[in-house]
Amino acid sequence: MGLTKQYLAYRAIDSFNIITSGRANVNFAVVDKTEGRYVAAPAAENVIVWDLRMGDRKLTLRREKFEVTCLRVSPDHLHIAVGYADGMVQIYDLSSDRYYEPICTLALHKNAVSILRYDLQGMRLVSGGLDTELVVVDVVEQAGRARLSGHNAAITDAHFLQRVVDDSIVVSCSKDTQIKFWNLETHFCFKTIVDNRTEVWALAFIGDLMVAGAGESGMNVYRLRKHEGAITETLESAVEGLSIDDEDTISPISVSNCGTIQRAGKGRTVNLVTDPSERVLSCHGTNDLIENFYICTPEEVKKRLAKRLKKEKKAAEDDGSEEAKLSTEQSLSDEIKRLESIRAKQKIKSIDVVLGLNQELRVLVSLANNSLALYSLEASIKTRKAADPSVKLLRSLTRLGHQSEVRSVCFSNDSLAVGSGAGESFKFWDRDAMQCLRTVPTDYILCSKFVPGDHYALLGMKSGKLLIVDVAAADIVEEIPAHESELWSIAILPDQKGCVTGSGDTTLKIWTFELIDAGEGEAQTKVLSLLHKNTLKLEETVLCVGVSPDMKYLAVGLLDATVKIFFLDTFKFYLSLYGHKLPVLCLDISYDSNLIVTGSADRNVKVWGLNFGDCHRSIFAHDDSVMSVQFIPKTHMFFTCGKDGKVKQWDGDNFEKILTLPGHIGEAYCLSVSPNGRYLVTCGSDRTLRMYERTDETIVLKDVQEEEREQLENEQLATGEDNTVPLLPGLKMPSRKTVGSEQSAESILECLEISKQFELEAEEKPELHPLMQALQVKNPVDFLVSTFMRIRASDLEEALLLLPFSTVCEVLERLPTLLTQRPDQLELLCRVTIFLFKVHMKPISAAKNMKPLLVKLLSMLKRDVGQLRDVLGWNLHGLALLQTEVEQREGVQLFREATQARKKRDKKRREASKRRLQIQMV
């Protein structure tokens, strides 16, 4: 057996250039107890917390492969929940030193998560997805509580309704034009609003008002009232309101439409946002206008109403008509006042607002051109003059990224800098710090190259011009009208004395570098210019060019799917490489001029011999067009990237794929390998530039192939996608079956099998099983408890659901022993017991031998849970006693705000129970 060829692995370092991606929303975050300064923004598959004052990254929360689709900072600003395109939700702790590790991962939806929203205490989280379902999650328990199904289209927004009623109610809206009210105790919808003609895109709650933003320019406003308080005429009418025929008797709230807010912006409502104090409502549509509304306090409403009535009365007197009946009821215009609108510089993707001191409203805006802006305006009832606007642009984050998709990347000759060209500018980046050093505003760039010496860069434009850019001055030295159509490719000549350009005008031109005098007198300096030397006219559009390192051949990729090889000195035709079915988009020649590799829109990469034009191998490389290919210097290995977003490394000698690197979300457009072969940079449609570095880690091809096969197998569920329970067809689990839950079920089965074997051999004192040694346990009881503890809280129920009934009986039989020996894990064992009973109730109750076990388990759980509750009660009252002593000694009330809020809640509850008692007495 021959020696196995080994390779050094390339690994991703980081991504840069992206400030915010448009698919998810942005949120204000609190870091180091500072509010209004930090912003959580989605960046492809990561979430970046930006420091707006310093203009740089503060924290980065990473995950691979899947794009962030929504995020939400918790009310206490300690946690952030992030939803992804694969239906997963991860919660991070921003205050922890290990903020980059998620504290819990929840598999909730089949498709992308569209909305996340916390309740007022931050204890529960509601998640809506494109799969038309809502899931309510207990954040403390880190597990789903309820799955709500009823909408017919993707969920667009969801809120916990805690302002009007204390009950557990969730309100959701969807693209099916409906707004639904859900009861979390019964998991059913008890009220549906269907008076919107178009999709409902957003909901906002201000006090007892609910604002719904739809596909029209008007936003419907509804008033929500508690059902008991809605009927206040007489006790008799209250009793009549409890008739069985009344459709609203099951609803704890009444909803009435009280008007419309007309927006000035065009198109549908995209976002509705309120500040935490519920004084300001901001919204935006599909254009660049943010509209702000001020919600008046009761005192302000009375003043506005009196003022309006006074005006109307005066108008009636001036007309000379009899005084008409003036409406003394407050209208929507008395409660809501329009503030100044903010006109952004680009199309808006998302907003967030916070109301600061002195009624200063700060509006955070995420724009479609990969930038963030922070605006400030005065939010008060006073009317300002049009000539004296209060809107100010406080901060904007634009320098750290291109404002359009990056089409071209290149490394400097010393491998220390990276150049990137996009639709509006060319940027120079420091390779190590990944910071933008210079920006040169330009037109649309298609290709770029550094000139030897790294003082200048050449840019090929969509207009056909060739630009020479001074790197140090970040200035355009010269614009050369090189071609009449798109300049698709630039190649530097190996002797470093010139370059070759290929264009859509079917010509290929050779240029030589020369230094010319610029400036006058003492300021005169030498600057780079290009001298046109030769032109080669072809029949087809030139898409890519390459020059062999021995300066012998010139390779040209054409639109007719062929590659033509010419002698560089005479332009005499040498070879034509046929084989591709679609246009050749990229090519590269190896360092020894022996191999030429071509990539095409037919998804194939072909490796050819340059001496005879023979095709060594055709490789089906990508699932879409191959956009860029480049050899690693001094080797026959090369990288390719394609429109499928993947970046792959290949061996040009044995034609094997070495590895697939974590690529772009969307399409990958261009790649560049550093001259020292150690770094690789790629660009793509997700606005990111991704940097990879060669490590000292050796990889063996067979191992990599085996890992990829295992990864593919792991992505497919062994038990199938079906989530239903055979005896409970209506049961909808709040979690989703994952590979993790399947593996957890396997670990329980394995644990029980090992425990049985251990107990059989107990008399002979057997050796501990390797798994038991790994978990550092010495008996089957601890082994089973450890196995349960190792299962992720969100996967536990799904894992137990996969167990066969015989295993369920075995687990139940072991539970009394577990409860006796491991009272420290009472909560976990309680959860396992209750879930197994809930799912397997019928077969368990049918089995006669299970009845004594049930009675025993019930008495044990009652006793143990009672003891635990007593301990908690004892501790709670002990702490309350200590608090009282501290308050008496210090003369300061601890937790004053929390105590006042609790007193208010208790008072409301007492009043409600009093009213109910009166109705019953009648």
Secondary structure, DSSP 8 states (H G I E B T S, - for coil): -----EEEEEEEEEEES-S--TTS--EEEEETTEEEEEEEEEETTEEEEEETTTTEEEEEE--SSS-EEEEEE-TTSSEEEEEETTSEEEEEETTSTTTTS-SEEEE--SS-EEEEEE-TTSSEEEEEETTSEEEEEETTTTEEEEEEE--SS-EEEEEE--SS-SS-EEEEEETTS-EEEEETTTTEEEEEE---SS-EEEEEEETTEEEEEESSSEEEEEEEEEHHHH--S-HHHHHHTT-TT-GGGG-SEEEEEEEEEE-SS-S---EEEE-TTS-EEEEE-SSSEEEEEEE--HHHHHHHHHHHHHHHHHHHHHHT--------S--HHHHEEE---EE-SS-EEEEEEEE-GGGEEEEEEEETTTEEEEEEEE-SSS---TTS---EEEEEE-TTS-SS-EEEEEE-TTSSEEEEEESSEEEEEETTT--EEEEEE-S-EEEEEE-TTSSEEEEEETTS-EEEEETTTTEEEEEE---SS-EEEEEE-TTSSEEEEEETTSEEEEEEEEEEEESSGGG-EEEEEEEEEEEEE-SS-EEEEEE-TTS-EEEEEETTS-EEEEETTT--EEEEE---SS-EEEEEE-TTSSEEEEEETTSEEEEEETTT--EEEEEE--SS-EEEEEE-TTSSEEEEEETTS-EEEEETTT--EEEEE---SS-EEEEEE-TTSSEEEEEETTS-EEEEEEEEEEEEHHHHHHHHHHHHHHHS-TT-S---BTTBTT---SS---HHHHHHHHHHHHHHHHHHHHHHTGGG-----HHHHHTT--SHHHHHHHHHHHS-TTTHHHHHHTS-HHHHHHHHHHHHHHHHH-GGGHHHHHHHHHHHHHHSHHHHHH-GGGHHHHHHHHHHHHHHHHHHHHHHHHHHHHHHHHHHHHHHHH---TTHHHHHHHHHHHHHHHHHHHHHHHHHH-
